[in-house]
Amino acid sequence: MTTKLTLTLDDKVIQGAKRYAKAKGRSVSELVESYFKSLTGPVNEQASELTPSVKSLMGSFKAPANFDYKNILTEAKRHKFE
């Protein structure tokens, strides 16, 4: 069952949400529903649900055993702000 909900938001927020939804091929209602579900759904259920695009990336990157992403991020930030 679906029920209509009226929200009062800033015009710029609404326009931005519409652009984002259009770019993602979704409706604003779908975005809002998805967001509310993420806030109210069980924690363990959220962790186990992966989007199809994320699932398609699984196993696509094989990191070396000594891969230290924190070190790489630190170095990248250091170079960015030099």
C-alpha positions in Angstrom: 0.0 0.0 0.0 1.3 3.4 -0.9 0.3 6.7 0.8 0.9 10.2 -0.4 3.2 12.4 1.7 3.5 16.2 1.4 6.9 17.7 2.3 7.9 21.3 2.6 11.4 21.9 1.3 13.5 24.7 0.0 13.0 25.2 -3.8 16.7 24.7 -4.5 16.7 21.4 -2.6 13.7 20.2 -4.7 15.2 21.2 -8.0 18.5 19.5 -7.0 16.6 16.4 -6.0 14.8 16.3 -9.3 18.0 16.7 -11.3 19.7 14.0 -9.3 16.7 11.6 -9.7 16.5 12.2 -13.4 20.2 11.5 -13.8 19.8 8.3 -11.9 16.7 7.2 -13.8 14.6 7.3 -10.6 11.7 9.4 -9.2 12.1 11.7 -6.3 9.6 9.6 -4.4 11.8 6.5 -4.9 14.8 8.4 -3.6 12.9 9.6 -0.5 11.5 6.1 0.1 14.9 4.6 -0.2 16.3 7.2 2.2 13.6 6.6 4.8 14.1 2.8 4.5 17.8 3.3 5.2 17.0 5.3 8.3 14.3 2.9 9.7 15.3 -0.5 8.4 17.0 -3.1 10.5 20.8 -2.6 10.7 21.7 -6.2 9.7 19.4 -6.0 6.7 21.0 -2.8 5.4 24.5 -4.3 5.6 23.5 -7.4 3.6 21.7 -5.6 0.8 24.0 -4.6 -2.0 22.9 -2.8 -5.1 23.4 -4.5 -8.5 26.1 -2.1 -9.5 28.0 -2.8 -6.3 27.6 -6.5 -6.7 29.0 -6.3 -10.2 32.2 -4.8 -8.8 32.8 -7.6 -6.3 36.0 -9.4 -7.1 37.1 -7.0 -9.8 40.0 -5.7 -7.8 42.7 -8.0 -6.3 44.9 -6.1 -3.9 48.4 -7.3 -3.1 48.8 -8.8 0.4 50.8 -5.7 1.6 48.3 -3.2 0.2 47.9 -0.3 2.7 45.0 2.0 1.5 45.4 4.3 4.5 49.0 5.0 3.5 47.9 5.6 -0.1 45.2 8.0 1.0 47.5 9.9 3.3 50.1 10.3 0.5 47.4 11.5 -2.0 46.1 14.1 0.5 49.7 15.3 1.2 50.3 15.8 -2.6 46.9 17.4 -3.1 47.5 20.1 -0.5 51.2 20.8 -1.2 
